[in-house]
Amino acid sequence: MRNSTRPAFSLLVTVALGLLCVSPAALAYLDPSTGSMVVSAIVGIFASIALAVKTYWYKIKGFFRRSGKQDSAARDTTE
């Protein structure tokens, strides 16, 4: 079954590369504020990820700590 999808995938890649090679030039203008907007969006994404980690840090830490204590308790009872 895996070999039957290989020709279809290679055809898809060939068509995609062909379409990229013949694409017309885009006559678009990106002003400096667009670059600033992209940079601020990237900073905002990283800030929200950091806030989410900070918010749930103790829950994440407790999850890993609890699983380690349960494993050691389980080992003590089996011995």
CYANA upper distance limits for C-alpha pairs under 8 A (distance plus 0.5 A):
  1 MET  CA      5 THR  CA      7.54
  2 ARG  CA      6 ARG  CA      7.31
  3 ASN  CA      7 PRO  CA      8.16
  4 SER  CA      8 ALA  CA      8.09
  5 THR  CA      9 PHE  CA      6.68
  6 ARG  CA     10 SER  CA      6.70
  7 PRO  CA     11 LEU  CA      6.57
  8 ALA  CA     12 LEU  CA      6.66
  9 PHE  CA     13 VAL  CA      6.72
 10 SER  CA     14 THR  CA      6.59
 11 LEU  CA     15 VAL  CA      6.64
 12 LEU  CA     16 ALA  CA      6.63
 13 VAL  CA     17 LEU  CA      6.62
 14 THR  CA     18 GLY  CA      6.56
 15 VAL  CA     19 LEU  CA      6.65
 16 ALA  CA     20 LEU  CA      6.78
 17 LEU  CA     21 CYS  CA      6.75
 18 GLY  CA     22 VAL  CA      6.98
 19 LEU  CA     23 SER  CA      6.68
 30 LEU  CA     34 THR  CA      6.62
 30 LEU  CA     35 GLY  CA      8.26
 31 ASP  CA     35 GLY  CA      7.82
 32 PRO  CA     36 SER  CA      7.02
 33 SER  CA     37 MET  CA      6.57
 34 THR  CA     38 VAL  CA      6.80
 35 GLY  CA     39 VAL  CA      6.75
 36 SER  CA     40 SER  CA      6.63
 37 MET  CA     41 ALA  CA      6.64
 38 VAL  CA     42 ILE  CA      6.81
 39 VAL  CA     43 VAL  CA      6.74
 40 SER  CA     44 GLY  CA      6.50
 41 ALA  CA     45 ILE  CA      6.70
 42 ILE  CA     46 PHE  CA      6.91
 43 VAL  CA     47 ALA  CA      6.59
 44 GLY  CA     48 SER  CA      6.59
 45 ILE  CA     49 ILE  CA      6.75
 46 PHE  CA     50 ALA  CA      6.64
 47 ALA  CA     51 LEU  CA      6.64
 48 SER  CA     52 ALA  CA      6.63
 49 ILE  CA     53 VAL  CA      6.73
 50 ALA  CA     54 LYS  CA      6.59
 51 LEU  CA     55 THR  CA      6.48
 52 ALA  CA     56 TYR  CA      6.74
 53 VAL  CA     57 TRP  CA      5.98
 56 TYR  CA     60 ILE  CA      6.67
 57 TRP  CA     61 LYS  CA      6.51
 58 TYR  CA     62 GLY  CA      6.30
 59 LYS  CA     63 PHE  CA      6.54
 60 ILE  CA     64 PHE  CA      7.08
 61 LYS  CA     65 ARG  CA      6.62
 62 GLY  CA     66 ARG  CA      6.29
 63 PHE  CA     67 SER  CA      6.80
 64 PHE  CA     68 GLY  CA      6.90
 65 ARG  CA     69 LYS  CA      6.90
 66 ARG  CA     70 GLN  CA      6.65
 67 SER  CA     71 ASP  CA      6.71
 68 GLY  CA     72 SER  CA      6.86
 69 LYS  CA     73 ALA  CA      6.57
 70 GLN  CA     74 ALA  CA      6.51
 71 ASP  CA     75 ARG  CA      6.76
 72 SER  CA     76 ASP  CA      6.75
 73 ALA  CA     77 THR  CA      6.92
 74 ALA  CA     78 THR  CA      6.93
 75 ARG  CA     79 GLU  CA      7.00
